Amino acid sequence: MAATYSLELPRTLDAPAQARDALTRLEPGLPEHVLPDMTLLVSELITNSVKYGGEGPVRLEIVHGDDRIRTEIIDQGAGFTPVERDADLSREGGWGLYLVDELTDSWGTYEGSTHVWFEIDPTSARPSG
């Protein structure tokens, strides 16, 4: 059975830290090998929501099932079209969705406000290296 977790955060500079703290208190606990990637991605996406997401709160929703963990960050922004990151490593910004693409099994966006979601398979560890 899937466990659902939802947290509404004020759109402040403290929101990413509050989201990271909430991840460490999830019940039932997230698999230990998933927590570092989820923490990085949630922090990155919440930061983007605070910077670009329009007025109102940011919501973090997590559904933790046996074969997937789905995380969604929702804000009141007008939405956006993801842009592919180029190979220029010296360019600032644009790393959030690149990291989402690299560290998740699937991800996407949709509008109606801004929703960015990703899924991680908790049964398999990401290859190190």
Buried (B, 14 or more C-beta within 10 A) or exposed (E): EEBEBEBEBEBEEEBBEBBBEBBEEBEEEBBEEBBEBBBBBBBBBBBBBBEEBBEEBBBBBBBBEEEBBBBBBBBBBEBBEBEEBEEEEEEEEEEBBBBBBEBBEEBEBEEEBBBBBBBBBBEEEBEEE
